[in-house]
């Protein structure tokens, strides 16, 4: 049986989510397919060479341990380590520059620029959202008028968007599994099951294809506006899955798909 190292900070605090519980659940289910060990992000480099594949979970390994995560990436790339998700993702894994690039290319994303000099390219609105390109969990987010937008810095600038709700689409290896939405725009993590139509799936699949990740979990986050769906985020690093909010059959199918993808990636 292949050996899997699950890297997670089980104590990572997140508003409205229980990362540690979800990661412990995944570990328990993946033990049917792998010899599984869990480790803290600070221990990953010292341990990873003993395993066939490494699964990185939750935002903690990146947000609160940037030096350790950088060392992990460098070591994995230098040694050809099988990492899930693979480290060449073009979405959040690489920072949020992709939102600027996709916006400029005309993709259906929230209009985004990264320089105050380019704000005229955005819709003329009363309020703007400014956040760091390397941020997560709304850390460093600023809501301001145009005069309050800071000059310089590694930031994203977006107009405040009037939307009906947010919706997330969950994929494994380009295969759609389920969707959840937040009916109340002010309560992002109070999620309910969502039945996407054909247009919804075509929207989400467009970004999954753009990302060119053959293996891994992707969560496509979007908001529903009067004009249709707009991309909020393409989370391809270690997206929270809200597995406790889907039915047992969906949860089982999803976990089995993750296990199959991990086996394929590890070559075992």
N, C-alpha and C positions, 0 to 999 in steps of 0.2 A: 504494500500500500504506500502511495506517495506521502511525503511529509509536507505539511502546510504550516507556515508561520503567519499567524494573524496579528498584525501590528495595530494596537489600539490603546488609547488612553481611556480606560473604562470609567474614570472619574471626570471626564470632560463635561463641563456644564453647558447646557444649551437650552435656550428658552423654548418651552413647548415640546421638547423632544428628550428621549432617554437613550442617548447613544450607547451607554454601557450595557443596558438591557438588550438592545438590538444586536450588538456585537456578541454578547454572550449567547444569545439565541442562535445566531449564525454559526458560532463555533460548535454548539451542541448538535446542530443539524449536519454540519460538514464532517463531523466525526464518523458518519456512516460511510464516507468516501475517502477520508485522509486520516493520517496521524496528525493531529492538530495540537499546536502549542500557541499560546498567546504571549505577547510581550509588549512592554511599554516602548514608545517611540525612541526613547533614549538608549534602548538596548538592541535596536534592530540591526545595526551594522555589525555588532559583535556576534550575533546569532544567525544572520540570514544565510550564510554560506552552507549551513548544515541542512537546508531545506530545499525541496524541489520547486516550490512556488511560494511567493510572498503575497499575502492579501492585506492591503492597507485600508483601514477603515476610519471613519469619522474625521472631523476637521482638526482635531487636536494635534495630529502629527505635523501639520503644516502651520496652523495659525499660532500655536504656542511654542513650537519647537522648530523654528525655521533653520537654525544651524544644523540640528540633528537631521532634519529632513533633507537639507542640501547634501549632507554627507551620505545619507542613505541613497539618494539619487545617483550621486557620483560613483559610489561603490557598486550599485546595481548595474549602471551603464558600463562601467569598466569591466565587470565580470560576467556580463550577459545574463544576469539574474532574471528569471521569469517573475515579473511583477504584475499584479492585477489591481488596478488597471495598468496596462502597459504605459510606459513613461513618455510616449510621443503624442499624447492627446493634444488637441488644438483648442480645447475649451478652457474651463477654469483651471485645469492642470497647468496651463502655461500663463496664468494670469488673465486679466480681463481685457487685454488689448483686442481680442477677437470681436468684442462688441463694437469697438471703434471701426475695425476693418469691415465687419459685416454691414454696419450702418452705412458706411461710405459706398459699399458695393450694391446697396439697394435691397438687401435682405429685409424681411419683416421682423425687425428688432426694434426695441425702444431706441429712438434716435440718441446717438452717443457721440461725443467728441472728448478729446483729452487735453485741450488747451483752451484757456479763457478767450484767446483770440479767435477761436472758431465757434463761439456760442451763436453767432448769427446764422450758422447752418442749422440750428435747432429751431423748432417751433417757438414762436413768441408767446411765452407764458409768464405768469406772475411768479411761479416758484420753480426752483431747480433742485435736483438731488446731486450731491457731490460725494464720491466715495473712492477709497484707494483701489488701485488696480489689483493689488495683491490681497485685498480684504476678503472676509467671510463673516457670516452671521451678523451682518450690519455693523461690524466694528468699524469705527471711524466715519460713519455715514453722517452727512451734514445736509440739512434742508435749509435753503436760503433763497433770497431774491437775487437778481442778477448782480447787484452791487456787492453782494457778500461772497461771490465765487472767488476762491483764492487763486492767485496767479502762481504758476509753477507747481512743481510737485508731480508725483506719479499718480494722477487722479483720472477719474471718469466724471463727465458732466452730462446729466440727462435732464430733460424737462419732467416735471411732475405730470404723470399721466392719469387721466380719469378712466378708470376701468371698472368692470362689473365684478370680476373675480379673478383669482389666480388659479392656474391648473398645472399639474405636473404629470408628465408621461415617463414611464419607467421601462427601460430597455435592457436586455442582455444580448450582446453580440448582434446588434441590429434588429433583434426580435422584440416587438412590443409585448408587454405583459399586462400592465394595468395603468390606470390613471386615477388621480385624486385631485380634488379641487377644494378651495377655501371659499365658501359662499359669501362670507363676510370679509370684505377687503381689509378691514382693520384687524383681522385675526388670522394671520398667515398660516399658523400651524393647527387650526381647528379644521381638519380635513374630512371630506366625505368622498365616497366612491363616485367616479365620474365615468359615464359611457361616451367615449369619443365617437364622433361621426367620421365619415371618410375624409372630409376636409381637415378635420383636426389631426388625424393620423398622418395625412400627407404633409401637413405643416411640421409636425414633430420629426417625421422620418427624414425630411429634407436636411435638418441639422445633424441628425445622427450620421447620415451618409457623408455630409461635409466633413465630419470629424475623422473619418477613415480609421477608426479603431476596430480591428477585427475581433478583439476580445474585450470583455469588460462590461461594467454597468454604467449606463448613462441615464441621467434624469434631465429631461427637457422642461424647463420652467417657463411658463408663458402667462400673459395676462390677456383677458378678453376685453377689447375696446369696442366702440361703436363700429370701427372699421374692420374688426376681425382680431385674430390672435397676433400678439407681438412677443418675440422672444425676450425673456427677462435674464435667463442664465442657462448656459449649457454646462451642467455639472458632471464632469467626467473624471474627477479626482477620487472622491470617496463619498458619494451622495447618501444622505440619510434616506432610508427606504420606506419608513412608516409601515413596516410589515404587520404591525399589530392592528392596522386599520383595514386590511383586506381579508377576504374569507379564506378558510383553510385550504381549499383547493387551489386558489390563486397563489397563496403563500408557498404551498408545496411545489407547484410547477415552477415558480420563480427560483426557489432554492435549488431544485434539481438542475435548472438551466445554468445557474452559477457554478454548481459542482462540475457539470459537463464542460463548461468553458475553462475552468481551472485545470481540469485534467488535460484538455487539449493544449492549453498554453504550456503546461509543464512537460508535455511530451510523454506522459505516462497513462 
